């Protein structure tokens, strides 16, 4: 199996400690994310959470709570806080990033390694949807950060319940496991 790395929402809005959406461990996961990107050498995709131009359904309530986030995709808050290099960047107005666009961007890989933020929101939503679609998902726990350390751990604990569809491990384990890096 040839796995792809998906770096989820490593954006300024989650890196900024003053943001309501801050992931306090953001800076701490940067080295692990960078190691994974280097290791996957061309098999990485970055995602960005962006606001829709016209929220629909329950998203209306969401943006009533966070009206400051209703900004265009090119707004500074939605810029990546890490350099994606030559890797593809996908925008999504949803927490979960799994879908046709990500499947195509990863050459319909049967395995994904997830890293990024927030463990308890976008990483979790992506992992569950991809696993439901039959994709083998590995979450690099030390390359993810949540809204709090407790929320991060709760999300990891929830994802371990989906074994063997979802595996929660570390950056070192991902790099050392040949089945993930063919």
VMD Tcl script that builds the backbone (N, CA, C; Angstrom):
set m [mol new atoms 546]
animate dup $m
set s [atomselect $m all]
$s set {name element resname resid chain x y z} {
  {N N UNK 1 A 0.845 -1.186 0.000}
  {CA C UNK 1 A 0.000 0.000 0.000}
  {C C UNK 1 A 0.883 1.240 0.000}
  {N N UNK 2 A 0.569 2.172 -0.861}
  {CA C UNK 2 A 1.260 3.456 -0.876}
  {C C UNK 2 A 0.374 4.479 -0.184}
  {N N UNK 3 A 0.823 4.918 0.958}
  {CA C UNK 3 A 0.047 5.894 1.732}
  {C C UNK 3 A 0.437 7.314 1.338}
  {N N UNK 4 A -0.491 8.206 1.566}
  {CA C UNK 4 A -0.267 9.634 1.364}
  {C C UNK 4 A -0.418 10.338 2.701}
  {N N UNK 5 A 0.312 11.420 2.865}
  {CA C UNK 5 A 0.198 12.275 4.039}
  {C C UNK 5 A -0.799 13.383 3.750}
  {N N UNK 6 A -1.703 13.606 4.698}
  {CA C UNK 6 A -2.635 14.735 4.613}
  {C C UNK 6 A -2.374 15.624 5.823}
  {N N UNK 7 A -1.911 16.843 5.556}
  {CA C UNK 7 A -1.624 17.816 6.606}
  {C C UNK 7 A -2.835 18.726 6.696}
  {N N UNK 8 A -3.563 18.584 7.793}
  {CA C UNK 8 A -4.865 19.216 7.931}
  {C C UNK 8 A -4.782 20.574 8.634}
  {N N UNK 9 A -5.176 21.609 7.917}
  {CA C UNK 9 A -5.488 22.933 8.449}
  {C C UNK 9 A -4.414 23.578 9.320}
  {N N UNK 10 A -3.167 23.477 8.901}
  {CA C UNK 10 A -2.080 24.139 9.629}
  {C C UNK 10 A -2.074 25.619 9.234}
  {N N UNK 11 A -3.061 26.350 9.759}
  {CA C UNK 11 A -3.332 27.724 9.341}
  {C C UNK 11 A -3.124 28.714 10.475}
  {N N UNK 12 A -2.944 29.985 10.081}
  {CA C UNK 12 A -2.716 31.049 11.054}
  {C C UNK 12 A -3.821 31.133 12.104}
  {N N UNK 13 A -5.060 30.927 11.727}
  {CA C UNK 13 A -6.175 31.049 12.656}
  {C C UNK 13 A -6.082 30.028 13.796}
  {N N UNK 14 A -5.403 28.918 13.556}
  {CA C UNK 14 A -5.226 27.893 14.590}
  {C C UNK 14 A -3.878 28.030 15.292}
  {N N UNK 15 A -2.935 28.726 14.664}
  {CA C UNK 15 A -1.604 28.930 15.247}
  {C C UNK 15 A -1.572 30.117 16.206}
  {N N UNK 16 A -2.398 31.108 15.961}
  {CA C UNK 16 A -2.399 32.341 16.748}
  {C C UNK 16 A -2.991 32.095 18.140}
  {N N UNK 17 A -2.191 32.235 19.198}
  {CA C UNK 17 A -2.703 31.989 20.553}
  {C C UNK 17 A -3.880 32.899 20.935}
  {N N UNK 18 A -4.014 34.047 20.273}
  {CA C UNK 18 A -5.108 34.964 20.575}
  {C C UNK 18 A -6.418 34.591 19.883}
  {N N UNK 19 A -6.366 33.644 18.953}
  {CA C UNK 19 A -7.550 33.240 18.204}
  {C C UNK 19 A -8.475 32.372 19.055}
  {N N UNK 20 A -9.767 32.548 18.873}
  {CA C UNK 20 A -10.744 31.676 19.543}
  {C C UNK 20 A -10.582 30.227 19.099}
  {N N UNK 21 A -9.972 30.027 17.956}
  {CA C UNK 21 A -9.794 28.687 17.405}
  {C C UNK 21 A -8.370 28.159 17.616}
  {N N UNK 22 A -7.615 28.779 18.490}
  {CA C UNK 22 A -6.217 28.385 18.694}
  {C C UNK 22 A -6.103 26.935 19.146}
  {N N UNK 23 A -5.099 26.267 18.608}
  {CA C UNK 23 A -4.702 24.937 19.065}
  {C C UNK 23 A -3.406 25.149 19.851}
  {N N UNK 24 A -3.471 25.107 21.181}
  {CA C UNK 24 A -2.307 25.468 22.002}
  {C C UNK 24 A -1.031 24.690 21.688}
  {N N UNK 25 A -1.135 23.482 21.199}
  {CA C UNK 25 A 0.054 22.701 20.889}
  {C C UNK 25 A 0.565 22.880 19.474}
  {N N UNK 26 A 0.036 23.856 18.743}
  {CA C UNK 26 A 0.365 24.050 17.323}
  {C C UNK 26 A 1.870 24.099 17.084}
  {N N UNK 27 A 2.568 24.986 17.785}
  {CA C UNK 27 A 4.000 25.128 17.542}
  {C C UNK 27 A 4.762 23.849 17.859}
  {N N UNK 28 A 4.289 23.112 18.844}
  {CA C UNK 28 A 4.962 21.888 19.237}
  {C C UNK 28 A 4.882 20.767 18.211}
  {N N UNK 29 A 3.890 20.809 17.335}
  {CA C UNK 29 A 3.765 19.737 16.334}
  {C C UNK 29 A 4.467 20.064 15.020}
  {N N UNK 30 A 4.897 21.287 14.852}
  {CA C UNK 30 A 5.556 21.673 13.594}
  {C C UNK 30 A 6.714 20.748 13.205}
  {N N UNK 31 A 7.634 20.421 14.134}
  {CA C UNK 31 A 8.751 19.545 13.730}
  {C C UNK 31 A 8.292 18.172 13.246}
  {N N UNK 32 A 7.309 17.590 13.911}
  {CA C UNK 32 A 6.807 16.282 13.483}
  {C C UNK 32 A 6.134 16.354 12.132}
  {N N UNK 33 A 5.361 17.398 11.908}
  {CA C UNK 33 A 4.715 17.583 10.609}
  {C C UNK 33 A 5.784 17.722 9.528}
  {N N UNK 34 A 6.799 18.528 9.797}
  {CA C UNK 34 A 7.865 18.725 8.813}
  {C C UNK 34 A 8.591 17.409 8.509}
  {N N UNK 35 A 8.868 16.603 9.528}
  {CA C UNK 35 A 9.516 15.305 9.305}
  {C C UNK 35 A 8.657 14.420 8.406}
  {N N UNK 36 A 7.353 14.423 8.654}
  {CA C UNK 36 A 6.456 13.605 7.829}
  {C C UNK 36 A 6.433 14.098 6.384}
  {N N UNK 37 A 6.356 15.412 6.200}
  {CA C UNK 37 A 6.330 15.971 4.843}
  {C C UNK 37 A 7.599 15.570 4.091}
  {N N UNK 38 A 8.747 15.688 4.749}
  {CA C UNK 38 A 10.007 15.295 4.103}
  {C C UNK 38 A 10.011 13.804 3.793}
  {N N UNK 39 A 9.500 13.020 4.702}
  {CA C UNK 39 A 9.499 11.577 4.532}
  {C C UNK 39 A 8.592 11.123 3.382}
  {N N UNK 40 A 7.448 11.771 3.254}
  {CA C UNK 40 A 6.500 11.355 2.211}
  {C C UNK 40 A 6.881 11.886 0.834}
  {N N UNK 41 A 7.869 12.752 0.763}
  {CA C UNK 41 A 8.520 13.144 -0.480}
  {C C UNK 41 A 7.599 13.172 -1.703}
  {N N UNK 42 A 6.757 14.170 -1.765}
  {CA C UNK 42 A 5.883 14.327 -2.928}
  {C C UNK 42 A 4.513 13.693 -2.782}
  {N N UNK 43 A 4.309 12.909 -1.735}
  {CA C UNK 43 A 3.001 12.287 -1.516}
  {C C UNK 43 A 2.329 12.946 -0.302}
  {N N UNK 44 A 2.194 14.261 -0.382}
  {CA C UNK 44 A 1.550 15.005 0.696}
  {C C UNK 44 A 0.578 16.021 0.108}
  {N N UNK 45 A -0.507 16.218 0.816}
  {CA C UNK 45 A -1.513 17.211 0.461}
  {C C UNK 45 A -1.789 18.030 1.707}
  {N N UNK 46 A -1.908 19.334 1.546}
  {CA C UNK 46 A -2.267 20.222 2.648}
  {C C UNK 46 A -3.718 20.653 2.463}
  {N N UNK 47 A -4.440 20.806 3.561}
  {CA C UNK 47 A -5.815 21.300 3.476}
  {C C UNK 47 A -5.936 22.614 4.236}
  {N N UNK 48 A -6.967 23.364 3.869}
  {CA C UNK 48 A -7.298 24.606 4.568}
  {C C UNK 48 A -8.793 24.624 4.823}
  {N N UNK 49 A -9.168 24.925 6.055}
  {CA C UNK 49 A -10.564 25.199 6.375}
  {C C UNK 49 A -10.810 26.653 6.025}
  {N N UNK 50 A -11.846 26.920 5.229}
  {CA C UNK 50 A -12.221 28.285 4.869}
  {C C UNK 50 A -13.726 28.437 5.044}
  {N N UNK 51 A -14.147 29.659 5.256}
  {CA C UNK 51 A -15.576 29.935 5.424}
  {C C UNK 51 A -16.276 29.912 4.072}
  {N N UNK 52 A -17.520 29.431 4.057}
  {CA C UNK 52 A -18.286 29.500 2.811}
  {C C UNK 52 A -18.720 30.939 2.556}
  {N N UNK 53 A -18.980 31.261 1.318}
  {CA C UNK 53 A -19.448 32.618 1.018}
  {C C UNK 53 A -20.855 32.850 1.556}
  {N N UNK 54 A -21.646 31.792 1.613}
  {CA C UNK 54 A -23.024 31.894 2.111}
  {C C UNK 54 A -23.338 30.642 2.923}
  {N N UNK 55 A -23.128 30.695 4.247}
  {CA C UNK 55 A -23.361 29.501 5.078}
  {C C UNK 55 A -24.790 28.996 4.935}
  {N N UNK 56 A -24.909 27.668 4.938}
  {CA C UNK 56 A -26.199 27.020 4.750}
  {C C UNK 56 A -26.468 26.077 5.925}
  {N N UNK 57 A -27.723 25.820 6.203}
  {CA C UNK 57 A -28.100 24.860 7.233}
  {C C UNK 57 A -27.527 25.215 8.588}
  {N N UNK 58 A -27.022 24.210 9.308}
  {CA C UNK 58 A -26.474 24.407 10.648}
  {C C UNK 58 A -25.235 25.300 10.639}
  {N N UNK 59 A -24.597 25.438 9.478}
  {CA C UNK 59 A -23.442 26.333 9.395}
  {C C UNK 59 A -23.831 27.783 9.664}
  {N N UNK 60 A -25.095 28.143 9.413}
  {CA C UNK 60 A -25.534 29.510 9.746}
  {C C UNK 60 A -25.369 29.761 11.236}
  {N N UNK 61 A -25.822 28.806 12.060}
  {CA C UNK 61 A -25.671 28.938 13.512}
  {C C UNK 61 A -24.200 28.994 13.912}
  {N N UNK 62 A -23.388 28.190 13.251}
  {CA C UNK 62 A -21.959 28.166 13.549}
  {C C UNK 62 A -21.350 29.551 13.325}
  {N N UNK 63 A -21.645 30.154 12.185}
  {CA C UNK 63 A -21.043 31.452 11.879}
  {C C UNK 63 A -21.732 32.604 12.613}
  {N N UNK 64 A -22.915 32.380 13.164}
  {CA C UNK 64 A -23.474 33.372 14.082}
  {C C UNK 64 A -22.652 33.400 15.363}
  {N N UNK 65 A -22.128 32.261 15.757}
  {CA C UNK 65 A -21.273 32.175 16.954}
  {C C UNK 65 A -19.881 32.733 16.671}
  {N N UNK 66 A -19.387 32.550 15.442}
  {CA C UNK 66 A -18.050 33.005 15.054}
  {C C UNK 66 A -18.122 33.932 13.838}
  {N N UNK 67 A -18.821 35.076 13.935}
  {CA C UNK 67 A -18.993 35.939 12.761}
  {C C UNK 67 A -17.675 36.486 12.214}
  {N N UNK 68 A -16.673 36.636 13.065}
  {CA C UNK 68 A -15.370 37.138 12.630}
  {C C UNK 68 A -14.708 36.207 11.609}
  {N N UNK 69 A -15.147 34.951 11.557}
  {CA C UNK 69 A -14.542 33.973 10.650}
  {C C UNK 69 A -15.136 34.020 9.250}
  {N N UNK 70 A -16.215 34.750 9.055}
  {CA C UNK 70 A -16.817 34.863 7.717}
  {C C UNK 70 A -15.988 35.823 6.871}
  {N N UNK 71 A -14.853 35.318 6.452}
  {CA C UNK 71 A -13.925 36.075 5.626}
  {C C UNK 71 A -13.640 35.270 4.368}
  {N N UNK 72 A -13.207 35.939 3.316}
  {CA C UNK 72 A -12.915 35.211 2.078}
  {C C UNK 72 A -11.721 34.268 2.255}
  {N N UNK 73 A -11.617 33.265 1.405}
  {CA C UNK 73 A -10.531 32.292 1.518}
  {C C UNK 73 A -9.124 32.896 1.501}
  {N N UNK 74 A -8.967 34.060 0.871}
  {CA C UNK 74 A -7.636 34.677 0.823}
  {C C UNK 74 A -7.354 35.595 2.003}
  {N N UNK 75 A -8.243 35.605 3.011}
  {CA C UNK 75 A -8.021 36.417 4.209}
  {C C UNK 75 A -6.803 35.895 4.973}
  {N N UNK 76 A -6.068 36.791 5.621}
  {CA C UNK 76 A -4.862 36.367 6.354}
  {C C UNK 76 A -5.101 35.250 7.375}
  {N N UNK 77 A -6.264 35.220 8.022}
  {CA C UNK 77 A -6.481 34.177 9.034}
  {C C UNK 77 A -6.470 32.774 8.434}
  {N N UNK 78 A -6.788 32.669 7.146}
  {CA C UNK 78 A -6.855 31.355 6.506}
  {C C UNK 78 A -5.559 30.947 5.796}
  {N N UNK 79 A -4.524 31.798 5.884}
  {CA C UNK 79 A -3.246 31.447 5.274}
  {C C UNK 79 A -2.615 30.277 6.021}
  {N N UNK 80 A -1.873 29.462 5.302}
  {CA C UNK 80 A -1.139 28.375 5.944}
  {C C UNK 80 A -0.016 28.959 6.795}
  {N N UNK 81 A 0.164 28.390 7.973}
  {CA C UNK 81 A 1.223 28.814 8.888}
  {C C UNK 81 A 2.474 27.958 8.710}
  {N N UNK 82 A 2.435 27.074 7.739}
  {CA C UNK 82 A 3.585 26.250 7.362}
  {C C UNK 82 A 3.699 26.327 5.840}
  {N N UNK 83 A 4.893 26.179 5.352}
  {CA C UNK 83 A 5.115 26.253 3.911}
  {C C UNK 83 A 4.772 24.913 3.267}
  {N N UNK 84 A 3.780 24.888 2.370}
  {CA C UNK 84 A 3.431 23.625 1.725}
  {C C UNK 84 A 4.397 23.226 0.606}
  {N N UNK 85 A 5.344 24.088 0.306}
  {CA C UNK 85 A 6.268 23.797 -0.788}
  {C C UNK 85 A 5.507 23.620 -2.084}
  {N N UNK 86 A 5.833 22.567 -2.802}
  {CA C UNK 86 A 5.180 22.294 -4.089}
  {C C UNK 86 A 3.958 21.399 -3.940}
  {N N UNK 87 A 3.577 21.098 -2.708}
  {CA C UNK 87 A 2.453 20.186 -2.494}
  {C C UNK 87 A 1.120 20.881 -2.763}
  {N N UNK 88 A 0.181 20.091 -3.170}
  {CA C UNK 88 A -1.162 20.593 -3.465}
  {C C UNK 88 A -1.848 21.057 -2.179}
  {N N UNK 89 A -2.640 22.125 -2.285}
  {CA C UNK 89 A -3.410 22.656 -1.169}
  {C C UNK 89 A -4.884 22.623 -1.561}
  {N N UNK 90 A -5.686 21.959 -0.735}
  {CA C UNK 90 A -7.128 21.868 -0.973}
  {C C UNK 90 A -7.876 22.701 0.052}
  {N N UNK 91 A -8.847 23.468 -0.395}
  {CA C UNK 91 A -9.712 24.228 0.496}
  {C C UNK 91 A -11.016 23.477 0.689}
  {N N UNK 92 A -11.571 23.569 1.903}
  {CA C UNK 92 A -12.872 22.958 2.184}
  {C C UNK 92 A -13.604 23.827 3.196}
  {N N UNK 93 A -14.900 23.923 3.026}
  {CA C UNK 93 A -15.736 24.688 3.957}
  {C C UNK 93 A -16.325 23.780 5.032}
  {N N UNK 94 A -15.793 22.583 5.136}
  {CA C UNK 94 A -16.263 21.597 6.112}
  {C C UNK 94 A -15.105 21.176 7.007}
  {N N UNK 95 A -15.455 20.663 8.195}
  {CA C UNK 95 A -14.419 20.159 9.100}
  {C C UNK 95 A -13.718 18.954 8.485}
  {N N UNK 96 A -14.496 17.979 8.051}
  {CA C UNK 96 A -13.937 16.787 7.434}
  {C C UNK 96 A -13.437 17.108 6.045}
  {N N UNK 97 A -12.272 16.620 5.722}
  {CA C UNK 97 A -11.683 16.903 4.413}
  {C C UNK 97 A -11.818 15.732 3.443}
  {N N UNK 98 A -12.258 14.567 3.931}
  {CA C UNK 98 A -12.380 13.423 3.036}
  {C C UNK 98 A -13.516 13.638 2.050}
  {N N UNK 99 A -13.263 13.324 0.802}
  {CA C UNK 99 A -14.254 13.429 -0.259}
  {C C UNK 99 A -13.563 13.251 -1.596}
  {N N UNK 100 A -14.278 13.520 -2.651}
  {CA C UNK 100 A -13.772 13.315 -4.003}
  {C C UNK 100 A -12.487 14.093 -4.255}
  {N N UNK 101 A -12.435 15.358 -3.832}
  {CA C UNK 101 A -11.247 16.180 -4.109}
  {C C UNK 101 A -10.005 15.604 -3.437}
  {N N UNK 102 A -10.130 15.172 -2.184}
  {CA C UNK 102 A -8.970 14.616 -1.491}
  {C C UNK 102 A -8.607 13.243 -2.056}
  {N N UNK 103 A -9.595 12.456 -2.398}
  {CA C UNK 103 A -9.311 11.150 -3.012}
  {C C UNK 103 A -8.519 11.345 -4.305}
  {N N UNK 104 A -8.929 12.289 -5.122}
  {CA C UNK 104 A -8.226 12.553 -6.383}
  {C C UNK 104 A -6.832 13.114 -6.134}
  {N N UNK 105 A -6.713 14.025 -5.158}
  {CA C UNK 105 A -5.412 14.641 -4.862}
  {C C UNK 105 A -4.400 13.618 -4.353}
  {N N UNK 106 A -4.882 12.533 -3.770}
  {CA C UNK 106 A -3.999 11.484 -3.242}
  {C C UNK 106 A -3.952 10.274 -4.180}
  {N N UNK 107 A -4.307 10.480 -5.426}
  {CA C UNK 107 A -4.285 9.394 -6.426}
  {C C UNK 107 A -5.080 8.179 -5.967}
  {N N UNK 108 A -6.187 8.431 -5.286}
  {CA C UNK 108 A -7.071 7.367 -4.791}
  {C C UNK 108 A -6.305 6.354 -3.939}
  {N N UNK 109 A -5.440 6.881 -3.083}
  {CA C UNK 109 A -4.656 6.033 -2.179}
  {C C UNK 109 A -5.588 5.221 -1.290}
  {N N UNK 110 A -5.130 4.059 -0.919}
  {CA C UNK 110 A -5.899 3.214 -0.007}
  {C C UNK 110 A -5.462 3.407 1.438}
  {N N UNK 111 A -4.451 4.261 1.648}
  {CA C UNK 111 A -3.976 4.560 2.990}
  {C C UNK 111 A -3.629 6.031 3.122}
  {N N UNK 112 A -4.025 6.616 4.248}
  {CA C UNK 112 A -3.705 8.011 4.538}
  {C C UNK 112 A -3.057 8.106 5.908}
  {N N UNK 113 A -2.098 9.002 6.035}
  {CA C UNK 113 A -1.537 9.377 7.329}
  {C C UNK 113 A -1.986 10.808 7.567}
  {N N UNK 114 A -2.600 11.048 8.714}
  {CA C UNK 114 A -3.121 12.372 9.034}
  {C C UNK 114 A -2.268 13.056 10.091}
  {N N UNK 115 A -2.072 14.359 9.893}
  {CA C UNK 115 A -1.384 15.223 10.848}
  {C C UNK 115 A -2.059 16.577 10.780}
  {N N UNK 116 A -1.946 17.381 11.825}
  {CA C UNK 116 A -2.473 18.736 11.779}
  {C C UNK 116 A -3.393 19.065 12.925}
  {N N UNK 117 A -4.289 20.001 12.667}
  {CA C UNK 117 A -5.200 20.503 13.696}
  {C C UNK 117 A -6.619 20.571 13.142}
  {N N UNK 118 A -7.484 20.585 13.953}
  {CA C UNK 118 A -7.484 20.262 15.361}
  {C C UNK 118 A -7.864 18.793 15.513}
  {N N UNK 119 A -7.133 18.089 16.359}
  {CA C UNK 119 A -7.359 16.656 16.534}
  {C C UNK 119 A -8.825 16.372 16.793}
  {N N UNK 120 A -9.453 17.197 17.618}
  {CA C UNK 120 A -10.817 16.970 18.070}
  {C C UNK 120 A -11.874 17.544 17.134}
  {N N UNK 121 A -11.470 18.011 15.988}
  {CA C UNK 121 A -12.437 18.558 15.038}
  {C C UNK 121 A -12.111 18.071 13.624}
  {N N UNK 122 A -11.253 18.777 12.920}
  {CA C UNK 122 A -11.004 18.467 11.513}
  {C C UNK 122 A -10.249 17.165 11.297}
  {N N UNK 123 A -9.297 16.835 12.172}
  {CA C UNK 123 A -8.584 15.564 12.031}
  {C C UNK 123 A -9.554 14.414 12.289}
  {N N UNK 124 A -10.293 14.498 13.369}
  {CA C UNK 124 A -11.271 13.459 13.715}
  {C C UNK 124 A -12.311 13.296 12.605}
  {N N UNK 125 A -12.867 14.386 12.129}
  {CA C UNK 125 A -13.889 14.326 11.074}
  {C C UNK 125 A -13.346 13.716 9.795}
  {N N UNK 126 A -12.115 14.034 9.451}
  {CA C UNK 126 A -11.493 13.478 8.249}
  {C C UNK 126 A -11.224 11.988 8.425}
  {N N UNK 127 A -10.698 11.623 9.583}
  {CA C UNK 127 A -10.364 10.217 9.848}
  {C C UNK 127 A -11.605 9.337 9.771}
  {N N UNK 128 A -12.685 9.754 10.400}
  {CA C UNK 128 A -13.889 8.925 10.428}
  {C C UNK 128 A -14.496 8.765 9.039}
  {N N UNK 129 A -14.566 9.853 8.286}
  {CA C UNK 129 A -15.149 9.769 6.941}
  {C C UNK 129 A -14.289 8.912 6.009}
  {N N UNK 130 A -12.976 9.065 6.088}
  {CA C UNK 130 A -12.095 8.260 5.233}
  {C C UNK 130 A -12.185 6.782 5.609}
  {N N UNK 131 A -12.197 6.499 6.904}
  {CA C UNK 131 A -12.311 5.105 7.351}
  {C C UNK 131 A -13.627 4.504 6.875}
  {N N UNK 132 A -14.708 5.254 6.972}
  {CA C UNK 132 A -16.001 4.770 6.491}
  {C C UNK 132 A -15.979 4.471 5.001}
  {N N UNK 133 A -15.122 5.180 4.272}
  {CA C UNK 133 A -14.998 4.958 2.832}
  {C C UNK 133 A -14.054 3.798 2.511}
  {N N UNK 134 A -13.526 3.148 3.554}
  {CA C UNK 134 A -12.661 1.997 3.338}
  {C C UNK 134 A -11.186 2.321 3.228}
  {N N UNK 135 A -10.815 3.527 3.579}
  {CA C UNK 135 A -9.413 3.933 3.539}
  {C C UNK 135 A -8.756 3.559 4.864}
  {N N UNK 136 A -7.565 2.998 4.808}
  {CA C UNK 136 A -6.785 2.719 6.008}
  {C C UNK 136 A -6.204 4.047 6.492}
  {N N UNK 137 A -6.549 4.450 7.703}
  {CA C UNK 137 A -6.149 5.751 8.232}
  {C C UNK 137 A -5.172 5.560 9.387}
  {N N UNK 138 A -4.073 6.284 9.331}
  {CA C UNK 138 A -3.118 6.336 10.429}
  {C C UNK 138 A -3.050 7.773 10.896}
  {N N UNK 139 A -3.183 7.981 12.187}
  {CA C UNK 139 A -3.104 9.315 12.770}
  {C C UNK 139 A -1.795 9.411 13.544}
  {N N UNK 140 A -0.950 10.356 13.153}
  {CA C UNK 140 A 0.310 10.596 13.861}
  {C C UNK 140 A -0.009 11.496 15.052}
  {N N UNK 141 A -0.215 10.896 16.198}
  {CA C UNK 141 A -0.717 11.611 17.370}
  {C C UNK 141 A 0.164 12.775 17.799}
  {N N UNK 142 A 1.475 12.633 17.664}
  {CA C UNK 142 A 2.381 13.695 18.072}
  {C C UNK 142 A 2.622 14.730 16.974}
  {N N UNK 143 A 1.883 14.612 15.876}
  {CA C UNK 143 A 1.894 15.621 14.814}
  {C C UNK 143 A 0.503 16.222 14.677}
  {N N UNK 144 A -0.292 16.093 15.740}
  {CA C UNK 144 A -1.638 16.671 15.803}
  {C C UNK 144 A -1.758 17.466 17.103}
  {N N UNK 145 A -2.593 18.487 17.076}
  {CA C UNK 145 A -2.869 19.274 18.281}
  {C C UNK 145 A -4.356 19.575 18.326}
  {N N UNK 146 A -4.879 19.602 19.546}
  {CA C UNK 146 A -6.302 19.855 19.729}
  {C C UNK 146 A -6.567 21.206 20.355}
  {N N UNK 147 A -7.849 21.463 20.615}
  {CA C UNK 147 A -8.256 22.713 21.251}
  {C C UNK 147 A -7.698 22.809 22.665}
  {N N UNK 148 A -7.400 21.664 23.252}
  {CA C UNK 148 A -6.733 21.579 24.550}
  {C C UNK 148 A -6.060 20.212 24.595}
  {N N UNK 149 A -5.115 20.014 25.498}
  {CA C UNK 149 A -4.518 18.678 25.614}
  {C C UNK 149 A -5.562 17.606 25.925}
  {N N UNK 150 A -6.549 17.948 26.721}
  {CA C UNK 150 A -7.600 16.985 27.065}
  {C C UNK 150 A -8.468 16.654 25.855}
  {N N UNK 151 A -8.817 17.656 25.063}
  {CA C UNK 151 A -9.612 17.415 23.857}
  {C C UNK 151 A -8.823 16.591 22.844}
  {N N UNK 152 A -7.545 16.878 22.729}
  {CA C UNK 152 A -6.660 16.108 21.850}
  {C C UNK 152 A -6.697 14.633 22.254}
  {N N UNK 153 A -6.529 14.356 23.542}
  {CA C UNK 153 A -6.490 12.973 24.004}
  {C C UNK 153 A -7.841 12.277 23.832}
  {N N UNK 154 A -8.917 12.995 24.101}
  {CA C UNK 154 A -10.256 12.401 23.918}
  {C C UNK 154 A -10.481 12.011 22.462}
  {N N UNK 155 A -10.050 12.854 21.545}
  {CA C UNK 155 A -10.218 12.547 20.119}
  {C C UNK 155 A -9.373 11.336 19.734}
  {N N UNK 156 A -8.141 11.280 20.220}
  {CA C UNK 156 A -7.299 10.116 19.936}
  {C C UNK 156 A -7.935 8.852 20.490}
  {N N UNK 157 A -8.459 8.936 21.712}
  {CA C UNK 157 A -9.121 7.780 22.332}
  {C C UNK 157 A -10.321 7.329 21.503}
  {N N UNK 158 A -11.097 8.285 21.008}
  {CA C UNK 158 A -12.258 7.931 20.180}
  {C C UNK 158 A -11.810 7.245 18.889}
  {N N UNK 159 A -10.745 7.759 18.269}
  {CA C UNK 159 A -10.296 7.163 17.012}
  {C C UNK 159 A -9.745 5.759 17.215}
  {N N UNK 160 A -9.147 5.474 18.375}
  {CA C UNK 160 A -8.638 4.118 18.611}
  {C C UNK 160 A -9.773 3.105 18.657}
  {N N UNK 161 A -10.978 3.549 18.927}
  {CA C UNK 161 A -12.128 2.653 18.935}
  {C C UNK 161 A -12.455 2.123 17.533}
  {N N UNK 162 A -11.929 2.762 16.514}
  {CA C UNK 162 A -12.206 2.381 15.130}
  {C C UNK 162 A -11.175 1.410 14.559}
  {N N UNK 163 A -10.276 0.921 15.399}
  {CA C UNK 163 A -9.285 -0.055 14.926}
  {C C UNK 163 A -10.010 -1.280 14.381}
  {N N UNK 164 A -9.522 -1.863 13.334}
  {CA C UNK 164 A -8.280 -1.600 12.622}
  {C C UNK 164 A -8.408 -0.595 11.475}
  {N N UNK 165 A -9.566 0.043 11.347}
  {CA C UNK 165 A -9.719 1.027 10.269}
  {C C UNK 165 A -8.849 2.258 10.506}
  {N N UNK 166 A -8.706 2.640 11.777}
  {CA C UNK 166 A -7.891 3.790 12.157}
  {C C UNK 166 A -6.843 3.313 13.147}
  {N N UNK 167 A -5.597 3.678 12.887}
  {CA C UNK 167 A -4.489 3.384 13.791}
  {C C UNK 167 A -3.948 4.704 14.312}
  {N N UNK 168 A -3.800 4.811 15.605}
  {CA C UNK 168 A -3.195 5.994 16.220}
  {C C UNK 168 A -1.786 5.600 16.643}
  {N N UNK 169 A -0.806 6.350 16.159}
  {CA C UNK 169 A 0.595 6.017 16.424}
  {C C UNK 169 A 1.402 7.312 16.490}
  {N N UNK 170 A 2.704 7.214 16.334}
  {CA C UNK 170 A 3.590 8.378 16.422}
  {C C UNK 170 A 4.292 8.628 15.093}
  {N N UNK 171 A 4.901 9.809 15.004}
  {CA C UNK 171 A 5.681 10.142 13.810}
  {C C UNK 171 A 6.793 9.121 13.611}
  {N N UNK 172 A 7.526 8.799 14.673}
  {CA C UNK 172 A 8.614 7.819 14.550}
  {C C UNK 172 A 8.104 6.485 14.023}
  {N N UNK 173 A 6.970 6.030 14.524}
  {CA C UNK 173 A 6.414 4.748 14.076}
  {C C UNK 173 A 5.999 4.811 12.611}
  {N N UNK 174 A 5.402 5.918 12.194}
  {CA C UNK 174 A 5.014 6.059 10.784}
  {C C UNK 174 A 6.249 5.970 9.898}
  {N N UNK 175 A 7.288 6.685 10.278}
  {CA C UNK 175 A 8.499 6.719 9.461}
  {C C UNK 175 A 9.179 5.354 9.424}
  {N N UNK 176 A 9.106 4.617 10.513}
  {CA C UNK 176 A 9.815 3.332 10.561}
  {C C UNK 176 A 9.031 2.162 9.968}
  {N N UNK 177 A 7.753 2.336 9.751}
  {CA C UNK 177 A 6.938 1.219 9.239}
  {C C UNK 177 A 6.939 1.211 7.720}
  {N N UNK 178 A 7.600 0.247 7.148}
  {CA C UNK 178 A 7.743 0.207 5.697}
  {C C UNK 178 A 6.414 0.058 4.989}
  {N N UNK 179 A 5.418 -0.554 5.628}
  {CA C UNK 179 A 4.140 -0.721 4.946}
  {C C UNK 179 A 3.467 0.609 4.670}
  {N N UNK 180 A 3.860 1.666 5.370}
  {CA C UNK 180 A 3.264 2.970 5.151}
  {C C UNK 180 A 4.068 3.831 4.173}
  {N N UNK 181 A 5.265 3.403 3.847}
  {CA C UNK 181 A 6.135 4.301 3.081}
  {C C UNK 181 A 6.598 3.711 1.758}
  {N N UNK 182 A 5.934 2.703 1.256}
  {CA C UNK 182 A 6.353 2.122 -0.026}
  {C C UNK 182 A 6.378 3.157 -1.110}
}
mol reanalyze $m
mol bondsrecalc $m
mol representation Tube
mol addrep $m
